[in-house]
Amino acid sequence: MTEFTLPKPKKNRYTAVHILQTEEWGKLKSSFGWKAKRVQVGTLWVQILFRKLPLGFTIAYLPKPARRLFGKNAKLGAEVDRVCKENKAIFLKVEPDEWEAEDQLDYKLDGWRIGDPIQPPRTIVIDLRGTEEEILARMKQKTRYNIRLAGRKGVTVRAWDDVDAFYEMMQTTGGRDGFGVHTKEYYQRAYKLFVMSGANGAAELLVAEYEGKPLAAVMVFISGNRSWYMYGGSNNEERNKMPTYLIQWEAMRWAKERGAALYDLYGVPDKDEEHLEKHFTGTQRNEGLWGVYRFKRGFGGEVKRAAQALDRVYKPFLYALYRTVKK
């Protein structure tokens, strides 16, 4: 197998690691079936997650590393290879922290295969730079109207600590919109690690209320100059008061006040923007990510697609068997 190497991007645009590369994320996943391993050479490091398979084998997953690390020091890539083999990994899945239209990978690199993504490949990213009025002006008119309507109707947003009630909202939303939902323990652990610790990857749980009754909630994360809306839900009460619009706006304001320049809405259907705009209004397009695209598009962000997920294969026969079984 050839040396572990990825092309060096043209420039480093981010001031901190992706939220999925933080120590807290590793601890979160370690509580639910993964093992987090930090691989370091000098001052450069990445965090790999290992998932056990039968007969002692594992899957290795490297979510959102900055590719500049590998271009800057090939020794780090060699150490990643060594650790993966030491942990009997069948393959290593890498989802680079880059956008598809930017510095593209050479998919013909020996030892690599185009892989299936784990994280949502396509998303909408909102620019938080400028004044609040400038951010609002970039939104769709109806979204601005709904944000202000919620305020006029008496909806308020505040920090929250009721993870049990948040989980109930997530279940309601999952059942209504066809989403998978993590366990209650998962959200409790995420809240403890990110919100209560306030360490590298800070977060906040926000709730939108009307007359003291919770209507919607989101958990928003921040690392460096980027922020992510990863978990959110709402119940079926007072939906005409537009609480989901106001709480997203307040989450953006929360992130902006803490230095974020970008707010990632984290997941829309994996289609190009022309297709999304042409088909999202169809009567059969209200399920899953199609339903949330109708909502998210209004906040005025840019549709982006992540760079292709890649699998570095260590055991070709078992890799082929794994993919066959997975299908």
C-alpha positions in Angstrom: 0.0 0.0 0.0 1.3 3.4 -0.9 2.1 6.2 1.7 -1.0 7.7 3.4 -1.2 11.2 1.7 -3.9 13.6 0.8 -3.4 16.7 -1.3 -2.8 20.0 0.5 -5.6 22.5 0.2 -5.0 25.9 -1.1 -5.5 27.7 2.2 -6.6 27.1 5.7 -9.9 28.9 6.2 -10.8 27.7 9.7 -9.4 28.8 13.1 -10.4 25.7 15.0 -11.1 22.0 14.5 -14.5 20.8 13.4 -16.8 20.0 16.3 -16.5 16.3 15.4 -12.8 16.4 16.0 -13.1 17.8 19.6 -12.2 15.8 22.6 -15.7 16.1 23.9 -17.1 14.5 20.7 -14.7 11.6 21.2 -16.0 11.2 24.8 -19.6 11.3 23.6 -19.1 8.6 21.0 -17.1 6.5 23.4 -20.1 6.3 25.6 -22.1 4.7 22.8 -20.1 1.9 21.2 -17.0 3.7 19.8 -13.5 4.0 21.0 -11.8 7.4 20.5 -8.1 7.4 19.8 -6.0 10.6 19.4 -3.1 10.1 17.0 -0.4 12.7 17.3 2.9 13.5 15.7 4.6 16.6 17.2 1.9 19.3 17.5 -0.3 17.8 14.8 -3.1 15.4 15.7 -6.4 13.8 14.6 -9.0 11.9 16.5 -10.1 8.5 15.1 -13.2 6.5 16.2 -13.1 2.7 16.2 -16.2 0.5 16.2 -15.9 -3.2 17.0 -16.8 -5.9 14.6 -16.9 -9.7 15.1 -13.6 -11.6 15.4 -11.8 -8.6 16.9 -11.9 -6.5 13.7 -12.9 -2.8 13.7 -14.1 0.0 11.5 -12.0 3.2 11.8 -13.7 6.5 11.2 -11.9 9.9 10.9 -14.6 12.6 10.8 -13.8 16.0 9.4 -10.1 16.3 9.7 -8.4 19.3 8.1 -6.6 17.9 5.1 -3.7 20.4 5.6 -2.5 18.2 8.4 -1.6 15.4 6.0 -0.1 17.7 3.4 2.0 19.3 6.1 3.4 16.2 7.7 3.3 12.8 6.0 4.5 11.2 9.3 1.0 11.9 10.7 -0.6 9.8 8.0 1.9 7.0 8.5 1.0 7.0 12.2 -2.7 6.9 11.4 -2.0 3.9 9.3 -0.1 2.2 12.1 -2.8 2.8 14.7 -5.6 1.6 12.4 -3.7 -1.6 11.7 -2.9 -2.0 15.4 -6.6 -1.9 16.1 -7.3 -4.4 13.3 -9.3 -1.9 11.2 -10.7 -3.4 8.0 -10.8 0.2 6.5 -10.5 3.8 7.6 -13.4 6.1 6.5 -12.3 9.7 6.1 -14.8 12.6 5.6 -12.5 15.6 5.0 -13.4 19.0 6.4 -13.7 20.6 3.0 -16.4 21.5 0.5 -16.8 19.6 -2.7 -16.1 22.6 -5.1 -12.9 23.4 -3.4 -9.6 21.4 -3.3 -10.7 18.1 -4.8 -9.1 14.8 -3.8 -7.6 12.5 -6.4 -9.9 9.5 -6.1 -7.3 7.3 -8.0 -4.9 7.3 -5.1 -3.8 3.7 -4.4 -5.4 2.1 -1.4 -8.4 4.5 -1.4 -12.0 3.9 -2.5 -14.9 6.3 -2.8 -17.0 5.7 0.3 -20.5 6.3 1.6 -20.9 9.3 3.8 -21.9 9.1 7.4 -22.5 12.8 8.0 -25.1 14.6 5.8 -23.2 15.4 2.6 -25.2 18.4 1.7 -26.2 21.3 3.9 -27.0 25.0 4.0 -24.4 27.4 5.6 -25.5 30.8 6.8 -23.1 33.8 6.8 -23.3 35.4 10.2 -21.0 38.3 9.3 -22.4 41.8 9.2 -25.1 43.3 11.4 -28.2 41.5 12.5 -30.2 43.5 10.1 -27.9 42.5 7.2 -28.3 38.8 8.2 -32.1 39.2 8.3 -32.0 41.0 4.9 -30.4 37.9 3.3 -33.3 35.7 4.4 -36.5 35.0 2.5 -39.2 37.6 3.2 -41.5 35.0 4.7 -38.9 33.7 7.1 -38.2 37.3 8.4 -41.9 37.7 8.8 -42.3 34.5 10.8 -39.3 35.4 13.1 -40.9 38.7 13.9 -44.4 37.2 14.1 -43.2 34.8 16.8 -41.9 37.7 18.9 -45.2 39.7 18.4 -47.2 36.7 19.5 -45.3 36.4 22.8 -42.8 33.6 22.0 -39.6 33.9 24.0 -36.3 32.0 23.8 -33.9 31.2 26.7 -31.2 28.7 27.7 -32.7 25.4 29.0 -31.6 22.4 31.0 -34.5 20.0 30.7 -33.0 17.3 28.5 -35.8 14.9 29.2 -38.3 17.3 27.8 -36.0 18.0 24.9 -35.9 14.2 24.1 -39.7 14.1 24.1 -39.7 16.9 21.5 -37.1 15.0 19.4 -39.4 11.9 19.5 -42.4 14.0 18.4 -40.4 15.6 15.6 -38.9 12.2 14.5 -42.4 10.6 14.4 -43.9 13.6 12.5 -41.1 14.1 10.0 -39.6 10.6 9.6 -36.2 11.2 11.4 -34.2 8.8 13.5 -33.7 9.9 17.0 -30.9 9.2 19.5 -31.6 7.8 22.9 -32.3 10.0 25.9 -29.0 9.0 27.4 -27.2 10.3 24.2 -28.7 13.8 24.6 -28.0 13.8 28.3 -24.4 12.9 27.7 -24.0 15.5 24.9 -25.5 18.2 27.2 -23.1 17.3 30.0 -20.0 17.2 27.8 -20.7 20.3 25.7 -23.1 22.6 27.5 -22.1 22.1 31.1 -18.3 21.8 30.5 -18.0 24.7 28.1 -14.7 23.3 26.9 -13.3 23.2 23.3 -16.6 22.5 21.7 -19.1 24.8 23.5 -22.8 24.3 23.0 -26.2 25.6 24.3 -29.6 24.1 24.6 -32.2 26.7 23.8 -36.0 26.5 24.2 -38.8 28.6 22.7 -41.7 29.1 25.0 -45.2 30.6 25.0 -46.6 31.6 28.4 -44.1 29.3 30.0 -44.9 26.3 27.8 -42.0 24.8 25.8 -42.8 24.7 22.1 -39.4 24.1 20.4 -35.8 23.5 21.3 -32.4 23.3 19.6 -28.9 22.2 20.6 -26.3 24.4 18.9 -22.6 23.8 18.9 -19.6 26.1 18.3 -15.9 25.6 17.6 -13.7 28.5 16.6 -15.5 30.6 14.0 -18.1 27.9 13.0 -21.3 26.8 14.6 -23.7 23.9 13.9 -27.4 23.3 14.4 -27.3 19.5 14.9 -30.3 18.6 17.1 -33.7 20.2 17.3 -37.3 19.4 17.8 -40.8 20.9 18.4 -44.1 19.6 19.7 -47.4 19.9 17.9 -48.8 22.8 20.0 -49.0 26.5 19.0 -47.2 25.9 15.7 -49.0 28.9 14.2 -46.9 31.1 16.5 -43.8 30.1 14.5 -41.5 29.2 17.5 -39.1 27.2 15.2 -38.2 30.3 13.2 -37.5 32.4 16.2 -35.4 29.8 18.0 -33.2 29.4 14.9 -32.7 33.1 14.8 -31.8 33.2 18.5 -29.4 30.3 18.0 -27.7 32.3 15.2 -27.5 35.3 17.5 -26.0 33.1 20.3 -23.4 31.8 17.9 -22.5 35.2 16.5 -22.1 36.7 19.9 -19.5 34.0 20.6 -17.4 34.7 17.5 -19.0 32.4 14.9 -18.9 33.6 11.3 -20.8 30.6 9.9 -23.9 28.7 11.0 -24.3 25.2 9.5 -27.9 24.0 9.4 -26.5 20.4 9.0 -28.4 18.5 6.5 -30.7 18.9 3.4 -31.5 16.4 0.6 -28.4 15.4 -1.4 -29.4 17.0 -4.6 -28.1 20.1 -6.4 -29.7 23.4 -5.6 -31.6 23.5 -9.0 -33.2 20.2 -8.2 -34.0 21.2 -4.7 -35.7 24.4 -5.7 -37.6 22.6 -8.5 -39.0 19.8 -6.4 -39.3 20.9 -2.7 -42.8 22.1 -3.2 -44.2 18.8 -4.4 -47.0 17.2 -2.4 -44.8 14.1 -1.8 -41.8 16.2 -0.6 -42.7 16.8 3.0 -40.9 13.8 4.6 -37.4 13.6 6.1 -34.8 16.1 4.8 -37.2 17.4 2.1 -39.5 18.7 4.9 -36.6 20.5 6.6 -35.3 21.9 3.3 -38.6 23.8 2.9 -37.8 25.4 6.4 -34.0 25.8 6.2 -33.9 27.4 2.7 -35.7 30.5 4.1 -32.7 31.5 6.3 -30.7 32.8 3.3 -27.7 30.5 3.4 -25.7 28.8 0.7 -26.2 25.2 -0.3 -22.9 23.4 0.1 -21.8 19.8 -0.4 -19.0 18.2 1.6 -16.0 16.7 -0.2 -16.4 13.0 -1.1 -16.0 10.5 1.7 -13.1 8.1 1.2 -12.3 4.7 2.5 -8.7 3.6 3.0 -8.8 -0.1 2.7 -6.5 -2.3 4.7 -8.2 -5.7 4.2 -9.8 -5.8 0.7 -11.7 -9.1 1.1 -13.3 -8.2 4.4 -14.0 -4.7 3.1 -15.9 -6.1 0.2 -17.7 -8.5 2.5 -18.6 -5.7 4.9 -20.1 -3.6 2.1 -22.1 -6.5 0.8 -23.6 -7.3 4.2 -24.3 -3.6 4.9 -26.3 -3.3 1.7 
